[in-house]
Amino acid sequence: MAKKSNVKKYKDYFGLNRIVSIILAIIPVTSWILGAITRFKEKKIVAGLIRLIFGFTVVWVLDIIFMILKGSIFRLLAI
């Protein structure tokens, strides 16, 4: 019997495929807005607010790197 994992697999940017998500992550405005919306959708209010405030800086570059390498946006806070 296969063991099920309790770890949630996040598919960022509303379940879009990886290429579309990478393109959206490259564009600063969409990365900023969609990153915040994604965090609010996950009920991570503090992380969503941090993305709204600091989304145009280092977080944007980290989102691009993480989206290319892992297929998900950078998650600064696990809360």
C-alpha positions in Angstrom: 0.0 0.0 0.0 1.4 3.4 -1.0 2.0 5.9 1.8 0.2 9.2 1.4 2.1 12.4 2.2 0.5 15.0 4.3 2.6 17.7 2.8 0.6 20.2 0.7 1.9 20.6 -2.8 1.3 24.2 -3.8 0.8 24.9 -7.5 1.3 28.6 -7.7 -0.5 31.2 -9.7 -3.9 29.5 -9.6 -2.8 26.1 -11.0 -1.5 27.5 -14.3 1.2 25.4 -16.0 4.9 26.0 -15.3 5.8 28.0 -18.4 2.9 30.5 -17.9 3.8 30.8 -14.2 7.4 31.6 -15.1 6.3 34.2 -17.6 4.0 35.8 -15.0 6.9 35.7 -12.5 9.2 37.6 -14.8 6.8 40.5 -15.2 7.2 42.6 -12.0 3.6 43.8 -11.6 2.0 40.5 -12.2 4.5 38.8 -9.9 3.8 41.3 -7.1 0.0 41.2 -7.4 -0.4 37.4 -8.0 2.2 36.6 -5.3 0.2 38.6 -2.7 -3.2 37.2 -3.9 -1.7 33.6 -3.7 -0.6 34.2 -0.1 -3.9 35.7 0.9 -5.7 32.8 -0.8 -3.7 30.4 1.4 -4.9 32.5 4.5 -1.3 33.7 5.1 -2.2 37.3 5.9 1.2 38.4 7.2 3.0 36.9 4.3 0.6 38.6 1.9 1.2 41.9 3.5 4.9 41.5 3.3 4.6 40.7 -0.4 2.5 43.8 -1.0 5.2 46.0 0.8 8.4 44.3 -0.4 7.2 42.6 -3.6 9.1 44.8 -6.0 12.5 44.2 -4.5 14.4 41.1 -3.6 11.2 39.0 -3.3 10.6 39.5 -7.1 14.0 38.2 -8.0 13.7 35.3 -5.6 10.2 34.5 -7.1 11.8 34.2 -10.6 14.6 31.9 -9.3 12.3 29.7 -7.3 9.7 29.5 -10.1 12.4 28.3 -12.6 14.1 25.9 -10.2 11.2 24.6 -8.1 8.0 25.6 -9.9 6.7 27.5 -6.9 7.0 31.0 -5.6 9.4 31.9 -2.8 7.8 31.3 0.6 9.4 33.6 3.2 7.1 32.7 6.1 5.6 29.4 6.9 2.9 31.0 9.0 
